[in-house]
Amino acid sequence: MNMSNQTLQFKNDIFVQSTGTVVGPKEAEGPLKTTFDKFYDELYCGEDTWELAERKLMSEAIDICLEKANKKSEEMDFFLGGDLLNQNITASYVAREKEIPYFGLFNACSTSMEAVILAAVLIDGAFANHVMTAVSSHFSTAERQFRFPTEFGGQKPSTAMWTVTGSGAAYVSKKKSNIRIETATVGKVIDLGVTSPFNMGAAMAPAAANTIKTHLDDLNRDPEYYDLIVTGDLSRVGSPILKSLLLENNLDISKIHQDCGIQIFSGDQSVFSGGSGCACSAVVTYSHIFNQMKRGTLKKVLVVATGALFNTLMIQQKESIPCIAHGVSFEYVES
């Protein structure tokens, strides 16, 4: 593996072998419904609590991912998992169930690409051959932890985001497939002083801009090198800010940029400014975007997952929100 500033270039060809995506009811009502592997029509997903429902989503996403690859959990060298809940309780309890050597990760909503980067690093360094990654989020568990109890019924501004209920899993190895992990750019923590947890799109946009610019500079590429540059969950508020910040650096991504938080819901769904959560970038990338790559419609894609690294205690103490974005470039490879 070679490193140019913040960007990793892998010496070995490393591929995404299979993915699994499971989502909740509102996500299944959106425009990407047919691309997901499984969905539930209620937030409890047949469980007694929302936390158990989120655990079920991640466990099933992993099972689907393994089934597609004709693999068993005991064949995985490591499991890299993360979520939004205190102590990573979703991923940790799933790790207890799957019995795979486990790294618990937290980079908020950017954890999906953090996990892919670390999986590729482990494989490229010959520390592993088969790595499972998975992330999850759930609207009701996130609301209960980060904001107000759902029963409170507090009003939110239009800049607020809707946490995606779902889980996305990706199995990574050296075996050739249609989707190669080409490079990865590790983000820096960026904080421009946004303090409202109801305006995370604005808070995260500068981190996304920093990572995209760094990635292009490190590799001496223009935005047009990619068919698509997709961000994790900047929403309808953060996406215009991102494009404006990059234009200040003479980088125009307006024709090739999309945002998972906008794509996953339709315009007439009541989701405020769009989707967010660990699952947002994962379920859209591992279904809709990878499907397009497998068809050859998209051949070079940069996925930049964004995360707001805060908790309720810091917000109550009037701290601003530090944010991060991790980028992974995926390339289509013919069979």
C-alpha positions as CSV (number, residue, x, y, z in Angstrom):
1,M,0.0,0.0,0.0
2,N,1.3,3.5,-1.0
3,M,0.1,6.6,0.7
4,S,0.0,10.1,-0.9
5,N,-0.8,12.5,2.0
6,Q,-4.2,11.3,3.1
7,T,-4.9,8.9,0.2
8,L,-4.2,5.2,0.2
9,Q,-3.3,3.4,-3.1
10,F,-3.5,-0.4,-2.7
11,K,-0.8,-2.6,-4.0
12,N,-3.2,-5.5,-4.4
13,D,-6.5,-5.7,-6.3
14,I,-9.2,-5.8,-3.6
15,F,-12.9,-6.3,-4.4
16,V,-16.3,-6.1,-2.9
17,Q,-17.6,-9.7,-3.2
18,S,-21.2,-9.3,-2.1
19,T,-23.5,-7.0,-0.2
20,G,-26.6,-7.2,1.9
21,T,-29.2,-4.4,2.5
22,V,-32.2,-4.5,4.8
23,V,-34.4,-1.4,5.4
24,G,-37.4,-0.1,7.2
25,P,-40.9,1.0,6.1
26,K,-40.2,4.6,5.0
27,E,-37.1,3.6,3.0
28,A,-39.2,0.9,1.3
29,E,-41.7,3.6,0.3
30,G,-39.0,5.5,-1.5
31,P,-37.7,5.3,-5.1
32,L,-35.1,2.7,-4.4
33,K,-37.4,0.1,-2.9
34,T,-36.7,-2.6,-5.6
35,T,-32.9,-2.3,-5.1
36,F,-32.9,-3.4,-1.5
37,D,-32.6,-7.1,-0.5
38,K,-35.2,-7.0,2.2
39,F,-37.5,-4.5,3.9
40,Y,-39.9,-4.3,6.9
41,D,-43.2,-2.6,6.9
42,E,-43.0,-1.4,10.6
43,L,-40.2,0.0,12.7
44,Y,-40.2,-2.8,15.3
45,C,-39.4,-5.4,12.6
46,G,-41.2,-8.0,14.6
47,E,-39.1,-7.3,17.8
48,D,-40.1,-6.0,21.2
49,T,-37.9,-2.8,21.1
50,W,-36.4,-0.5,18.4
51,E,-32.9,-1.5,19.6
52,L,-33.6,-5.1,19.0
53,A,-35.1,-4.2,15.6
54,E,-31.9,-2.4,14.6
55,R,-29.9,-5.5,15.7
56,K,-32.1,-7.7,13.5
57,L,-31.5,-5.4,10.5
58,M,-27.7,-5.7,10.8
59,S,-27.7,-9.5,11.5
60,E,-29.9,-10.1,8.5
61,A,-27.9,-7.8,6.2
62,I,-24.8,-9.9,7.1
63,D,-26.6,-13.2,6.5
64,I,-27.8,-12.0,3.1
65,C,-24.3,-10.9,2.2
66,L,-22.8,-14.2,3.2
67,E,-25.5,-16.2,1.4
68,K,-24.8,-14.3,-1.8
69,A,-21.1,-15.2,-1.6
70,N,-21.8,-18.8,-0.5
71,K,-19.8,-18.2,2.7
72,K,-20.3,-18.8,6.4
73,S,-19.5,-16.5,9.2
74,E,-16.7,-18.7,10.5
75,E,-14.9,-18.1,7.1
76,M,-14.5,-14.4,7.9
77,D,-11.2,-13.3,9.4
78,F,-12.7,-10.1,10.9
79,F,-15.9,-8.3,11.3
80,L,-15.7,-4.5,11.2
81,G,-19.0,-3.0,12.4
82,G,-20.5,0.2,13.7
83,D,-23.7,2.1,14.4
84,L,-24.9,5.3,16.1
85,L,-25.8,3.9,19.6
86,N,-23.8,4.3,22.8
87,Q,-21.0,1.7,23.0
88,N,-21.8,0.5,19.5
89,I,-24.3,-1.8,21.0
90,T,-25.9,-2.9,17.7
91,A,-22.6,-4.1,16.1
92,S,-21.3,-5.5,19.4
93,Y,-24.3,-7.6,20.1
94,V,-24.3,-8.8,16.4
95,A,-20.6,-9.7,16.8
96,R,-21.6,-11.8,19.9
97,E,-24.0,-13.6,17.7
98,K,-21.8,-14.1,14.6
99,E,-18.6,-15.1,16.6
100,I,-16.3,-13.3,14.2
101,P,-13.2,-11.5,15.5
102,Y,-14.5,-8.0,15.9
103,F,-13.4,-4.4,15.5
104,G,-16.1,-1.9,16.7
105,L,-16.0,1.3,14.8
106,F,-17.5,4.7,15.3
107,N,-17.3,7.6,12.8
108,A,-21.0,8.4,13.0
109,C,-22.6,8.3,9.5
110,S,-19.2,8.0,7.8
111,T,-18.6,4.6,9.4
112,S,-19.6,2.7,6.2
113,M,-16.6,3.9,4.2
114,E,-14.4,3.8,7.3
115,A,-15.1,0.1,7.6
116,V,-14.4,-0.5,3.9
117,I,-11.1,1.4,4.1
118,L,-9.9,-0.6,7.1
119,A,-11.0,-3.9,5.5
120,A,-8.9,-3.0,2.4
121,V,-6.0,-2.1,4.6
122,L,-6.1,-5.4,6.5
123,I,-6.3,-7.4,3.2
124,D,-3.6,-5.3,1.4
125,G,-1.3,-5.7,4.4
126,A,-1.8,-9.5,4.3
127,F,-3.4,-9.5,7.8
128,A,-6.7,-10.9,6.5
129,N,-8.2,-12.6,3.4
130,H,-11.9,-12.3,4.1
131,V,-13.4,-9.3,6.0
132,M,-17.1,-8.6,6.7
133,T,-18.2,-5.0,7.2
134,A,-21.6,-3.8,8.4
135,V,-23.3,-0.6,9.7
136,S,-26.8,0.2,10.8
137,S,-29.0,3.0,12.0
138,H,-32.7,3.3,13.0
139,F,-34.9,6.3,13.1
140,S,-36.4,5.6,16.5
141,T,-33.3,4.5,18.3
142,A,-31.4,7.6,17.0
143,E,-34.2,10.0,18.0
144,R,-34.3,8.5,21.5
145,Q,-30.6,8.8,22.0
146,F,-29.6,12.1,20.2
147,R,-32.7,14.3,20.3
148,F,-36.0,13.8,22.1
149,P,-38.2,10.8,22.9
150,T,-40.5,10.2,19.9
151,E,-43.5,10.5,22.2
152,F,-42.4,14.1,22.9
153,G,-43.6,15.3,19.5
154,G,-41.2,18.2,19.4
155,Q,-41.2,20.4,16.2
156,K,-38.2,20.4,14.0
157,P,-36.9,22.9,11.5
158,S,-36.8,22.2,7.7
159,T,-33.0,21.7,8.0
160,A,-33.4,18.6,10.1
161,M,-32.7,15.2,8.7
162,W,-34.5,11.8,8.9
163,T,-32.3,8.9,10.2
164,V,-32.5,6.0,7.8
165,T,-33.7,2.7,9.3
166,G,-31.6,0.0,7.8
167,S,-28.3,-1.9,7.6
168,G,-25.8,-2.4,4.8
169,A,-23.1,-5.2,4.8
170,A,-20.2,-5.7,2.4
171,Y,-17.8,-8.6,2.2
172,V,-14.3,-7.7,1.0
173,S,-11.6,-9.9,-0.3
174,K,-9.0,-10.4,-3.1
175,K,-11.2,-12.6,-5.2
176,K,-12.1,-10.8,-8.4
177,S,-15.6,-9.3,-8.8
178,N,-17.2,-6.5,-10.7
179,I,-16.4,-3.9,-8.1
180,R,-12.8,-3.1,-7.2
181,I,-11.8,-0.9,-4.3
182,E,-9.3,1.4,-6.1
183,T,-8.2,4.1,-3.6
184,A,-9.3,5.6,-0.3
185,T,-8.9,9.0,1.3
186,V,-9.0,9.2,5.0
187,G,-10.8,12.4,6.2
188,K,-9.7,15.0,8.7
189,V,-12.0,16.3,11.4
190,I,-13.4,19.6,10.3
191,D,-15.5,22.0,12.4
192,L,-16.6,25.4,11.2
193,G,-18.7,26.2,14.2
194,V,-22.2,24.8,13.5
195,T,-23.9,24.0,16.8
196,S,-27.4,22.8,15.9
197,P,-28.0,19.0,15.7
198,F,-30.9,20.0,13.4
199,N,-28.5,21.4,10.7
200,M,-26.1,18.5,10.2
201,G,-26.0,19.0,6.4
202,A,-24.4,22.4,6.9
203,A,-22.1,21.0,9.6
204,M,-20.8,18.1,7.4
205,A,-20.5,19.8,4.1
206,P,-17.1,21.4,4.8
207,A,-15.7,18.0,5.8
208,A,-17.0,16.5,2.5
209,A,-15.4,19.3,0.5
210,N,-12.1,18.9,2.3
211,T,-12.0,15.1,1.6
212,I,-13.0,15.5,-2.1
213,K,-10.5,18.2,-2.8
214,T,-7.7,16.3,-0.9
215,H,-8.6,13.1,-2.9
216,L,-8.4,14.9,-6.2
217,D,-5.2,16.8,-5.3
218,D,-3.5,13.7,-4.0
219,L,-4.2,11.7,-7.2
220,N,-3.9,14.7,-9.5
221,R,-7.4,14.1,-10.9
222,D,-10.2,16.3,-12.1
223,P,-13.8,15.7,-10.9
224,E,-14.6,14.5,-14.5
225,Y,-12.4,11.4,-13.8
226,Y,-15.5,10.0,-12.1
227,D,-18.9,9.2,-13.5
228,L,-20.3,9.9,-10.1
229,I,-19.2,11.6,-6.8
230,V,-21.8,10.7,-4.2
231,T,-21.9,11.9,-0.6
232,G,-23.4,10.1,2.3
233,D,-26.0,12.4,3.8
234,L,-25.6,16.1,3.2
235,S,-29.2,16.4,2.3
236,R,-30.9,19.3,0.4
237,V,-29.2,21.7,2.8
238,G,-25.6,20.4,2.7
239,S,-25.3,19.4,-0.9
240,P,-25.5,23.0,-2.3
241,I,-23.0,24.1,0.3
242,L,-20.6,21.4,-0.7
243,K,-20.8,22.4,-4.4
244,S,-20.3,26.0,-3.5
245,L,-17.2,25.3,-1.3
246,L,-15.6,23.2,-4.1
247,L,-16.4,25.9,-6.7
248,E,-14.3,28.3,-4.5
249,N,-11.4,25.9,-5.3
250,N,-12.3,25.7,-9.0
251,L,-13.7,22.3,-8.7
252,D,-17.1,21.8,-10.3
253,I,-19.0,18.6,-9.4
254,S,-22.5,19.9,-10.1
255,K,-23.0,17.5,-13.1
256,I,-21.7,14.4,-11.4
257,H,-22.8,14.8,-7.8
258,Q,-25.6,13.0,-6.0
259,D,-26.4,12.5,-2.3
260,C,-27.6,9.3,-0.7
261,G,-29.7,11.2,1.7
262,I,-31.6,12.8,-1.2
263,Q,-31.8,9.6,-3.3
264,I,-33.2,7.3,-0.7
265,F,-36.5,9.2,-0.3
266,S,-38.9,10.8,-2.8
267,G,-39.6,14.5,-2.8
268,D,-43.1,14.0,-1.4
269,Q,-42.1,12.0,1.7
270,S,-42.0,13.9,5.0
271,V,-38.3,13.6,5.8
272,F,-37.4,17.2,6.3
273,S,-34.2,17.9,4.3
274,G,-33.4,14.3,3.5
275,G,-31.9,11.1,5.0
276,S,-29.0,10.6,7.4
277,G,-27.5,7.8,9.6
278,C,-24.9,5.1,9.2
279,A,-27.2,3.1,7.0
280,C,-27.9,5.9,4.6
281,S,-24.7,5.8,2.6
282,A,-24.4,2.0,3.0
283,V,-27.8,0.9,1.7
284,V,-27.8,3.3,-1.2
285,T,-24.2,2.4,-2.2
286,Y,-24.5,-1.3,-1.7
287,S,-27.7,-1.5,-3.7
288,H,-28.6,1.3,-6.1
289,I,-25.1,2.4,-7.0
290,F,-23.4,-1.0,-7.1
291,N,-26.2,-2.3,-9.3
292,Q,-25.5,0.5,-11.8
293,M,-21.8,-0.4,-11.6
294,K,-22.5,-4.1,-12.2
295,R,-24.5,-3.1,-15.3
296,G,-21.6,-1.0,-16.5
297,T,-23.7,2.2,-16.4
298,L,-21.2,3.6,-13.9
299,K,-17.6,2.7,-14.1
300,K,-15.8,5.0,-11.7
301,V,-17.5,6.2,-8.5
302,L,-16.2,8.1,-5.5
303,V,-18.3,7.5,-2.4
304,V,-17.7,10.1,0.3
305,A,-19.5,9.1,3.5
306,T,-20.0,12.0,6.0
307,G,-20.3,12.0,9.7
308,A,-21.2,14.4,12.5
309,L,-19.1,13.4,15.6
310,F,-21.2,14.7,18.4
311,N,-23.3,13.5,21.4
312,T,-26.1,15.0,23.4
313,L,-23.8,16.0,26.3
314,M,-21.6,18.2,24.1
315,I,-24.6,19.8,22.4
316,Q,-26.1,20.6,25.8
317,Q,-22.8,22.3,26.7
318,K,-23.1,24.5,23.5
319,E,-20.2,22.8,21.8
320,S,-19.9,23.0,18.0
321,I,-20.1,19.8,15.9
322,P,-16.8,18.3,14.6
323,C,-17.4,16.4,11.3
324,I,-15.5,14.0,9.1
325,A,-15.8,12.4,5.6
326,H,-14.1,9.3,4.3
327,G,-13.8,8.7,0.6
328,V,-13.5,5.4,-1.3
329,S,-13.2,5.1,-5.1
330,F,-14.8,2.1,-6.6
331,E,-14.1,0.9,-10.2
332,Y,-16.1,-1.4,-12.4
333,V,-14.2,-4.4,-13.6
334,E,-15.5,-6.7,-16.4
335,S,-16.0,-10.3,-15.5
